[in-house]
Amino acid sequence: MRRLLRILAAGSILSGLPAHGAELRIGLAADVTSMDPHFLAIAPNINIAWHVFDALTHVDEDTRLIPGLAVSWRALDATTWEFRLRRGVRFHDGAELTAEDVVFSIERTLKVPNGQYGIFTRRIVGKEVVDAHTLRLKTATPYAMVPYDLNSVFIVSRKAAARSGPEDFDSGKAMVGTGPFRFVRFARGDRVELARNDDYWGAKPAWEKVAFRIVPTDPARLAALLSGELDAIEQAPTADLPRIRRDARLQIAQKVSWRTIFFYLDQYRDRAPGLADKAGRPLERNPFRDLRVRRALSKAINRQAIAERLMDGAAIPASNLVSPPVFGYAPDLKPEPYDPEGAKRLLAEAGYPDGFAMTLSATNNRYVNDEQIAQAVAQMLARVGVRARVETLPLNAYLPKGRKGEFAFAMFGWG
């Protein structure tokens, strides 16, 4: 129950595009922080990586696994997977993709300092190159998710990336992939520029060049689209969706996304930061370690109201960590019903009849309506006696604090 608020935001992309052209200009809602595909696993970075690099497996629009750089895979036994690579695939420098590049990429995820992709490869305990286009991966115990996990592992050139760190990818020195676009330029906080890879093994991209512009504020992003400065934007402001739909010049692509928004609770430490009584004295014990408190806070959150009013219908209340299209989704699980009176009873049973005070941490430039949702949740918690002080930060400042364990109750997204 540590993930209390779970809302699936429907991904929205707004565009006024001709069928094809020389250059496509896209407005991104959040900053791209690194070009290294094995460093920081956040959505803006991943989006860019998918244009320049590729993975062994792909997923279709309904998250079903399909071939990528691997044309086939099979389990040879309970702990051994065999992957056969697509022949004739070349990196942007002309070198042919081989199984050695795949093994190097898997191993590199575990070597990048503070990298976040090792979670997808740690279960792999053995790697065997059978030939240039065949490799076998062994796990210590049976593990059916290997092909799914490798959808998140980008394959880099062993030649270009050997002894290269994130800074070499940011400069372009190591940005050699097999993806549909070649790297041109990364201007931190401003843009990423790419050029079409005419030798791509898959369908030829319609655009010769793509420029990803960083425009974090909703009004500025929408204004740039309406003025013709941008051709497409992500995360169309939900409050503007009715007006946008009436504009014949624009098209909206909308689908239930992979992303689930949730609140993380620190239920592991005896004392957690930002927890106090109503007088401001630090609590002697961490209330989040009590299941009754965690259930109370969950019952205090009106997910349906957030989905309908704050997200203007562009979200659905969540019951799973994964969204409905994702493998592993359990349809029998239902969202926690809104029950403020039940929340009060549980708090009283846990020894907090008058509630307590805490800090609610959230981003203010990462997720759709993130700051507004944080403020709304704080108001809902106040109705059951929990006084939540909202503290929001830009993503670049937020994630380092989260990694250092400085949050007790914090908003995050999965997917």
C-alpha positions in Angstrom: 0.0 0.0 0.0 2.9 2.4 -0.2 1.6 3.6 -3.6 -1.4 5.4 -2.5 -2.6 7.7 -5.3 -2.5 5.9 -8.6 -3.9 7.8 -11.6 -3.3 6.8 -15.2 -2.8 9.9 -17.3 -3.9 9.5 -20.9 -1.0 10.6 -23.0 -2.0 13.5 -25.2 0.0 14.8 -28.3 -1.3 17.8 -30.1 -0.3 18.6 -33.6 -0.9 20.7 -36.7 1.1 18.6 -39.1 1.3 18.2 -42.9 1.8 14.6 -44.0 5.6 14.9 -44.2 8.3 17.5 -44.6 11.9 18.5 -44.2 11.8 19.3 -40.5 9.6 18.4 -37.6 9.6 20.6 -34.5 8.3 19.0 -31.3 7.7 20.8 -27.9 8.6 18.7 -24.9 7.1 19.3 -21.5 10.1 18.2 -19.4 13.9 18.7 -19.8 16.2 16.1 -21.4 18.9 15.6 -18.8 21.3 13.1 -20.5 22.0 11.5 -23.8 23.5 8.4 -22.3 20.9 5.6 -22.8 22.2 3.7 -19.7 22.2 6.6 -17.3 19.0 8.3 -16.1 15.8 6.4 -16.9 13.3 9.2 -17.1 10.8 9.7 -19.9 12.3 12.6 -21.8 15.7 10.9 -22.0 14.1 7.6 -23.0 12.1 9.3 -25.8 15.3 10.7 -27.3 17.1 7.4 -26.9 14.4 5.5 -28.9 15.1 7.8 -31.9 18.9 7.2 -31.9 19.2 3.7 -30.4 17.2 0.5 -30.5 16.5 -2.5 -28.3 16.3 -6.3 -28.9 12.5 -6.3 -28.4 9.8 -3.7 -29.2 6.2 -3.4 -28.1 3.3 -2.4 -30.3 0.7 0.3 -29.4 -1.0 -2.2 -27.1 2.3 -3.2 -25.3 2.5 -6.6 -27.0 6.0 -7.8 -27.5 7.3 -7.7 -31.1 10.7 -8.1 -32.8 13.2 -5.3 -32.7 16.9 -5.9 -33.2 16.1 -9.5 -32.3 14.0 -11.3 -34.9 13.2 -14.1 -32.5 13.8 -15.4 -29.0 13.1 -18.6 -27.1 13.6 -20.3 -23.8 16.0 -23.2 -24.2 15.4 -24.3 -20.7 14.2 -22.8 -17.4 17.1 -20.4 -17.1 18.4 -19.9 -20.6 17.1 -17.5 -23.3 18.4 -17.5 -26.9 18.1 -14.4 -29.1 18.7 -14.3 -32.8 19.6 -10.9 -34.2 18.4 -9.2 -37.3 21.0 -9.4 -40.0 22.3 -6.4 -42.0 21.7 -3.9 -39.2 24.3 -1.2 -39.1 25.3 1.5 -36.7 25.4 5.1 -37.8 29.1 4.8 -38.3 28.6 1.9 -40.8 29.7 -0.9 -38.5 27.5 -4.0 -38.4 25.5 -4.8 -35.3 26.8 -8.1 -33.7 26.1 -10.1 -30.5 29.2 -8.6 -29.0 27.5 -5.2 -29.1 24.5 -6.6 -27.3 26.6 -8.2 -24.5 28.6 -5.0 -24.1 25.4 -3.0 -23.8 24.0 -5.4 -21.2 27.2 -5.2 -19.1 27.4 -1.5 -19.4 24.1 -0.9 -17.7 25.7 -2.2 -14.5 28.9 -0.1 -14.8 27.6 3.4 -15.4 28.0 5.3 -12.1 24.6 6.0 -10.6 23.0 4.5 -13.7 19.4 3.4 -13.5 19.2 0.6 -16.1 20.8 -2.2 -14.1 17.4 -3.1 -12.8 16.6 -4.6 -16.2 19.8 -6.7 -16.4 20.8 -7.8 -12.9 19.0 -11.1 -13.2 21.3 -12.0 -16.1 24.2 -14.0 -14.6 25.7 -15.4 -17.8 26.1 -14.3 -21.4 27.3 -16.5 -24.3 28.0 -15.3 -27.9 27.1 -18.3 -30.1 27.9 -16.5 -33.3 27.7 -13.0 -34.6 23.9 -13.0 -34.7 23.1 -15.3 -31.8 23.5 -15.0 -28.1 22.3 -16.8 -25.0 21.5 -15.3 -21.7 21.3 -17.2 -18.4 19.5 -16.3 -15.2 20.2 -17.8 -11.8 16.5 -18.8 -11.4 13.6 -19.1 -13.9 12.6 -15.7 -15.0 10.0 -15.2 -17.7 10.4 -11.4 -18.1 13.8 -11.4 -19.8 12.4 -10.4 -23.3 10.2 -7.7 -21.6 13.1 -6.3 -19.6 15.4 -6.1 -22.7 12.8 -3.8 -24.3 14.3 -1.2 -21.9 17.9 -1.9 -22.7 19.3 0.2 -25.5 22.0 -1.3 -27.6 25.1 0.9 -28.1 28.1 0.4 -30.3 30.9 -1.3 -28.4 33.4 0.5 -30.5 32.0 3.9 -29.9 31.0 3.5 -26.3 34.0 1.7 -24.9 35.4 3.8 -22.0 32.8 6.4 -22.6 30.8 8.1 -19.9 27.6 10.2 -20.0 29.5 13.3 -21.0 30.7 11.5 -24.1 27.1 10.9 -25.1 26.1 14.5 -24.3 28.9 15.7 -26.6 27.9 13.3 -29.4 31.1 11.4 -29.4 29.5 8.2 -28.3 26.0 8.8 -29.8 26.3 6.0 -32.3 23.2 3.9 -32.5 21.1 1.9 -35.0 17.9 3.9 -34.6 15.9 5.8 -37.2 17.7 9.1 -36.5 21.3 10.2 -36.1 22.4 12.6 -33.4 23.2 16.1 -34.4 23.2 18.4 -31.3 22.2 18.5 -27.7 21.8 22.0 -26.1 21.0 21.3 -22.5 17.8 23.0 -21.4 17.0 24.1 -24.9 16.8 21.4 -27.6 17.9 18.1 -29.1 18.5 18.0 -32.9 18.4 14.8 -34.9 18.8 13.9 -38.6 17.1 11.0 -40.5 19.1 7.7 -40.8 18.5 6.7 -44.4 20.1 3.3 -43.7 17.6 2.4 -40.9 16.5 -1.3 -41.0 12.8 -0.4 -40.4 10.3 1.9 -42.0 11.9 5.1 -43.3 11.0 8.2 -41.2 8.9 10.8 -43.0 11.1 13.7 -41.7 14.6 14.6 -42.7 15.3 16.5 -39.4 13.6 16.5 -36.0 14.1 19.2 -33.4 12.9 18.5 -29.8 12.4 21.9 -28.1 12.2 22.0 -24.3 9.2 24.1 -23.4 8.2 23.2 -19.8 5.3 25.6 -19.3 1.9 24.6 -20.7 0.8 28.1 -22.0 4.2 28.7 -23.7 4.1 25.2 -25.4 0.5 25.7 -26.6 1.2 29.2 -27.8 4.3 28.0 -29.8 2.1 25.4 -31.5 -0.7 27.9 -32.3 1.8 30.4 -33.7 3.5 27.8 -36.0 6.8 27.9 -34.1 6.2 24.2 -33.2 4.5 21.5 -35.3 3.6 19.2 -32.3 3.6 19.2 -28.5 3.2 16.6 -25.9 1.1 16.9 -22.7 -1.6 19.2 -24.2 -3.0 21.2 -21.2 -6.1 19.3 -20.1 -8.0 22.5 -19.3 -7.6 23.5 -23.0 -8.7 20.2 -24.5 -12.3 21.3 -25.3 -11.1 24.4 -27.1 -8.4 22.5 -28.9 -10.8 20.0 -30.2 -12.9 22.7 -31.8 -9.8 24.0 -33.7 -9.9 22.5 -37.2 -6.2 23.2 -37.7 -5.2 20.8 -34.9 -5.2 17.1 -34.3 -5.1 15.3 -31.0 -3.7 11.8 -30.5 -4.9 10.4 -27.1 -4.6 7.0 -25.5 -4.4 5.5 -22.1 -0.7 5.7 -21.3 1.7 3.4 -19.5 2.2 6.1 -16.8 0.8 5.6 -13.4 1.1 8.5 -10.9 1.5 7.4 -7.3 2.6 8.6 -3.9 5.5 6.9 -2.3 5.5 6.5 1.5 8.7 5.9 3.6 7.6 2.9 5.6 11.0 1.6 6.2 12.7 4.0 8.7 11.7 4.4 12.3 11.8 8.2 11.8 11.2 9.9 8.5 11.8 13.5 7.4 8.9 16.0 7.5 6.7 14.1 10.0 5.6 16.0 13.1 2.6 16.5 15.4 0.3 19.5 15.0 2.6 21.6 17.2 5.5 20.9 15.0 7.4 18.5 17.2 9.0 15.6 15.3 7.1 12.3 15.8 8.9 9.7 17.8 7.7 7.0 15.5 7.0 6.9 11.8 3.2 6.6 11.3 3.7 5.2 7.7 5.0 1.9 9.2 1.4 1.3 10.4 -0.8 -0.4 7.8 -3.8 1.4 9.2 -2.3 4.8 8.6 -1.4 3.9 5.0 -4.9 2.6 4.4 -6.4 5.7 6.0 -4.4 8.0 3.7 -5.5 6.0 0.7 -9.1 6.2 1.6 -8.8 10.0 2.1 -7.8 10.5 -1.6 -10.7 11.0 -4.0 -9.2 9.6 -7.2 -12.4 10.1 -9.3 -12.6 13.8 -8.5 -8.9 14.2 -9.5 -9.5 12.4 -12.8 -12.7 14.3 -13.6 -12.0 17.8 -12.3 -8.2 18.3 -12.3 -7.5 16.1 -15.3 -10.6 17.1 -17.2 -11.4 13.5 -18.0 -7.9 12.9 -19.4 -7.1 10.3 -16.7 -8.7 7.3 -15.0 -8.4 6.2 -11.4 -5.8 3.5 -11.0 -5.9 0.3 -9.0 -2.6 -1.3 -10.3 0.9 0.0 -10.5 0.7 -0.8 -14.2 -1.9 0.6 -16.5 -4.6 -1.5 -18.4 -2.5 -2.1 -21.6 0.6 -3.3 -19.7 1.5 -7.0 -19.2 0.7 -7.9 -15.6 -2.3 -5.7 -15.1 -4.9 -7.3 -12.8 -8.4 -6.2 -13.9 -10.0 -7.7 -10.7 -8.2 -5.1 -8.5 -10.4 -2.0 -8.1 -9.4 1.6 -7.1 -9.6 2.4 -3.4 -13.0 3.9 -2.7 -13.1 7.4 -1.3 -14.0 7.1 2.3 -13.0 10.0 4.6 -14.9 8.7 7.6 -13.3 5.3 7.3 -9.9 7.1 7.1 -10.6 9.0 10.3 -11.5 5.8 12.1 -8.3 4.0 11.0 -6.2 7.0 12.1 -7.8 6.9 15.5 -7.3 3.1 15.8 -3.6 3.7 14.9 -3.2 6.3 17.7 -3.6 9.5 15.7 -7.2 10.7 16.5 -6.1 14.2 15.8 -3.9 13.4 12.8 -0.4 14.6 12.4 1.6 17.0 10.1 3.8 16.1 7.2 5.5 17.4 4.0 4.0 16.3 0.7 6.7 16.5 -2.0 6.0 16.7 -5.7 7.4 17.9 -9.0 6.1 21.1 -10.6 7.2 20.5 -14.2 7.2 16.7 -14.8 3.8 15.2 -14.8 0.5 16.5 -16.2 -1.0 18.9 -13.6 1.5 17.6 -11.0 1.5 20.6 -8.7 -2.3 21.0 -8.8 -2.8 17.3 -8.0 -0.4 17.7 -5.0 -2.4 20.7 -3.7 -5.7 18.8 -4.1 -4.4 15.8 -2.3 -3.2 18.0 0.6 -6.7 19.4 0.9 -8.2 15.9 0.9 -5.8 14.8 3.7 -6.6 17.9 5.7 -10.3 16.7 5.8 -9.2 13.6 7.8 -6.9 15.5 10.1 -3.6 15.2 8.3 -2.0 18.6 7.7 0.2 18.3 4.6 2.6 21.1 3.6 3.1 20.9 -0.1 6.7 21.4 -1.4 7.2 21.2 -5.1 10.4 21.3 -7.1 11.6 21.1 -10.7 12.5 17.6 -11.8 16.2 18.3 -11.9 16.2 19.2 -8.2 13.5 16.7 -7.2 15.1 13.5 -8.3 18.5 13.9 -6.5 16.6 14.6 -3.3 14.5 11.5 -3.8 17.5 9.3 -4.4 19.0 10.6 -1.1 15.9 9.6 0.8 14.9 13.1 1.7 11.1 12.5 1.1 8.6 10.7 3.4 5.6 11.2 1.2 6.3 12.0 -2.4 4.8 11.9 -5.9 6.4 9.7 -8.6 5.4 8.2 -11.9 5.9 4.7 -13.3 5.9 3.9 -17.0 
